[in-house]
Amino acid sequence: MSGNEKSPAILAESLAKSYRGKPAVVDVSLRVEQGETFGILGTNGAGKTTTVEMLAGLRRRDSGTVTVMGLDPQSDRARVRQILGVQLQQAYLHGALRVWELVRLYRSFYPNPRPMDELLEMVGLTEQSNVMFEKLSGGQQQRLSIALALAGRPRVVILDELTTGLDPKARRSMWSTIEQLQDEGVSIVLVSHAMEEVERLCARVALIDSGRIVALDTPRGLMAQTNTENLDDAFVALTGRETEEVA
C-alpha cells in the first residue's frame, strides 16, 4: 500500500458460513473504502444478514478473514465496538425502559458520545423520548435502534434494512440522516431491499445470491452492464430473481 492510499474501512476475504451443513455464505469478498456508502442487495435468504453479522463480529465465520479499520471484529472485539455501530433488523431491548433511558445507557458505553438531544432529533424520536420501548411502533423501534448504533460517533456503521416499516416521510428523514453521516465521512454498509434507497445513497452495491456476490459495481454500472434503465431491472437480469423476492 502506498503512503497516500487509505486502508479500507472494511475488508472481507473469502467469507463462508454454514448452518447444519447448509451453506448460507459461500465465498464473499468485498472492500468498503473509508467514507464510502456500500450497498448490499439480495433476495430473502440470499445470505445478506449472515454476511453483515460476520463483518460486525456478531456471528463467527467458518472461514475467511474480516478487518474493520484494520481490526479483526472477533479477536479485537472491544476495540471494534468503539468504532463500529450496528443496527440489525431485530432489536432486543428491554421493553420497560424508556427511549431516553436506552439512549443514556448506550451513550455511557463511549468516551465521547453524541448528545442525547441530537440523537433523538436525527431519528425523529424527540417527542417519544419518555415512551417505553414496548409501546413504540415497529418503525419507531427501528429508528431507536439506529440512534443507538450512532450513539458512540462510530467511524463505520452497518445498517440492516434501514427503512423497513417506515412511512414515506420517516424514510426520507432517515435518508437525510445517512447523508449527514456521509458528510461527516462515516463509512456505511447499507443492507436494503429498496432500490430507490440504494440508488440515492450508495456509491457501490453488491448483489448477493445463494451466498455469493454475483455482481459488484456502482448502481449506474450495474444498469450499464445489463443495458437497463433502473436498478430493479438490473437486479433481475443479474440474479434471475424477481425484485418482489428482495427482503
URHU-V767143 format. One record per residue. N is the residue number from 1. RES is the residue in one small letter. OMEGA is omega in degrees with one decimal (* if undefined). Layout:
N|RES|OMEGA + N|RES|OMEGA
//
This chain:
1|m|-179.5 + 2|s|-178.4 + 3|g|-178.0 + 4|n|-175.9 + 5|e|178.8 + 6|k|171.0 + 7|s|-178.4 + 8|p|172.8 + 9|a|176.6 + 10|i|174.9 + 11|l|178.6 + 12|a|-179.4 + 13|e|172.5 + 14|s|178.7 + 15|l|177.0 + 16|a|178.1 + 17|k|176.4 + 18|s|174.3 + 19|y|-179.7 + 20|r|176.9 + 21|g|179.9 + 22|k|-177.5 + 23|p|173.4 + 24|a|173.7 + 25|v|-170.1 + 26|v|-175.2 + 27|d|-176.1 + 28|v|174.0 + 29|s|177.8 + 30|l|-179.1 + 31|r|177.5 + 32|v|-177.0 + 33|e|176.3 + 34|q|-179.8 + 35|g|-178.6 + 36|e|167.3 + 37|t|-171.8 + 38|f|-177.6 + 39|g|173.5 + 40|i|179.8 + 41|l|174.9 + 42|g|178.8 + 43|t|175.6 + 44|n|-178.8 + 45|g|-178.1 + 46|a|-179.3 + 47|g|-176.1 + 48|k|-175.5 + 49|t|176.3 + 50|t|178.9 + 51|t|-176.6 + 52|v|175.2 + 53|e|175.3 + 54|m|177.2 + 55|l|-177.2 + 56|a|-177.1 + 57|g|179.8 + 58|l|177.1 + 59|r|-176.9 + 60|r|178.7 + 61|r|175.7 + 62|d|178.4 + 63|s|-177.9 + 64|g|-177.9 + 65|t|175.5 + 66|v|167.5 + 67|t|174.0 + 68|v|-174.1 + 69|m|177.0 + 70|g|-177.1 + 71|l|176.1 + 72|d|-176.2 + 73|p|174.4 + 74|q|-175.4 + 75|s|179.1 + 76|d|-170.2 + 77|r|-176.4 + 78|a|-179.4 + 79|r|179.2 + 80|v|180.0 + 81|r|-179.1 + 82|q|-176.7 + 83|i|-175.7 + 84|l|172.4 + 85|g|-175.1 + 86|v|171.8 + 87|q|179.9 + 88|l|-175.3 + 89|q|-177.8 + 90|q|178.5 + 91|a|178.9 + 92|y|-176.8 + 93|l|-177.9 + 94|h|-173.1 + 95|g|-175.9 + 96|a|177.8 + 97|l|179.5 + 98|r|-176.6 + 99|v|-176.9 + 100|w|178.9 + 101|e|178.1 + 102|l|178.4 + 103|v|178.4 + 104|r|179.1 + 105|l|-177.2 + 106|y|176.9 + 107|r|-177.7 + 108|s|-178.8 + 109|f|-169.5 + 110|y|-177.9 + 111|p|-176.9 + 112|n|-175.0 + 113|p|171.1 + 114|r|175.5 + 115|p|-178.5 + 116|m|-178.7 + 117|d|-179.9 + 118|e|179.5 + 119|l|-178.6 + 120|l|178.7 + 121|e|-179.3 + 122|m|-176.2 + 123|v|174.2 + 124|g|-179.0 + 125|l|-179.0 + 126|t|-177.2 + 127|e|-179.9 + 128|q|-172.6 + 129|s|-177.2 + 130|n|-179.2 + 131|v|176.6 + 132|m|-177.2 + 133|f|-176.6 + 134|e|179.4 + 135|k|178.3 + 136|l|171.6 + 137|s|178.5 + 138|g|178.9 + 139|g|178.2 + 140|q|175.1 + 141|q|177.2 + 142|q|-179.5 + 143|r|177.2 + 144|l|178.2 + 145|s|177.7 + 146|i|177.2 + 147|a|-180.0 + 148|l|177.3 + 149|a|-177.1 + 150|l|-171.8 + 151|a|-174.5 + 152|g|-175.6 + 153|r|-175.9 + 154|p|175.2 + 155|r|179.3 + 156|v|-179.6 + 157|v|172.7 + 158|i|-176.7 + 159|l|-176.4 + 160|d|-177.3 + 161|e|-174.9 + 162|l|-169.7 + 163|t|176.5 + 164|t|177.3 + 165|g|-180.0 + 166|l|175.2 + 167|d|-175.1 + 168|p|-179.7 + 169|k|179.3 + 170|a|178.7 + 171|r|179.0 + 172|r|177.7 + 173|s|179.0 + 174|m|175.4 + 175|w|177.8 + 176|s|177.0 + 177|t|177.7 + 178|i|178.4 + 179|e|174.4 + 180|q|177.0 + 181|l|177.2 + 182|q|178.8 + 183|d|178.6 + 184|e|178.4 + 185|g|179.1 + 186|v|175.0 + 187|s|-171.5 + 188|i|167.3 + 189|v|-173.7 + 190|l|172.8 + 191|v|-172.6 + 192|s|170.7 + 193|h|-176.1 + 194|a|-176.2 + 195|m|179.3 + 196|e|179.0 + 197|e|-179.0 + 198|v|179.4 + 199|e|-176.6 + 200|r|-166.4 + 201|l|-167.0 + 202|c|174.4 + 203|a|177.2 + 204|r|-178.9 + 205|v|174.8 + 206|a|173.7 + 207|l|-179.0 + 208|i|177.8 + 209|d|179.8 + 210|s|175.0 + 211|g|-179.8 + 212|r|171.1 + 213|i|-177.8 + 214|v|176.6 + 215|a|178.9 + 216|l|-176.8 + 217|d|169.5 + 218|t|175.7 + 219|p|179.1 + 220|r|178.4 + 221|g|177.0 + 222|l|177.2 + 223|m|179.9 + 224|a|178.6 + 225|q|-172.5 + 226|t|-179.4 + 227|n|178.9 + 228|t|-174.5 + 229|e|176.1 + 230|n|-174.8 + 231|l|176.8 + 232|d|-177.9 + 233|d|177.2 + 234|a|178.6 + 235|f|179.6 + 236|v|-177.7 + 237|a|-174.2 + 238|l|-176.9 + 239|t|-173.7 + 240|g|-179.2 + 241|r|174.6 + 242|e|-178.3 + 243|t|177.1 + 244|e|179.3 + 245|e|-176.2 + 246|v|179.4 + 247|a|*
//
